[in-house]
Amino acid sequence: MPSTSEQTFGNKLQHGRDLNTALGQIVGYSPDNPDLTVAALGLFLLDVEAANNLVASTGQALSDARRDRRMTYFGDSGTPGLGTLAGRVRD
């Protein structure tokens, strides 16, 4: 069983790259399944990395938007938020 540190996405991606490199060094490696060729695996790994980068950047944008929404509604130290301002109008 792999250690916890070997189960991170980055480590799994690196293991995939290492496998692809090793397969490329095998003389005569020619699988019947075209999806298992060195070129196809390389493209697959690039697609996986691009998808992961997109998820990471989208996650950061979501986190920033949530922070901004929270600041707008609840306010900041010294600056009242919408919730406070609406309460003042009601009172």
FENKAZI-V933139 format. One record per helix or strand of 2 or more residues. SS is the DSSP state (h for helix, s for strand). FROM is the first residue (numbers start at 1). LEN is the number of residues. Records with the same first field share a line. If there is no record, write none. Layout:
SS=FROM-LEN + FROM-LEN
This chain:
h=4-4 + 9-16 + 34-3 + 38-37 + 82-9
s=75-2 + 79-2
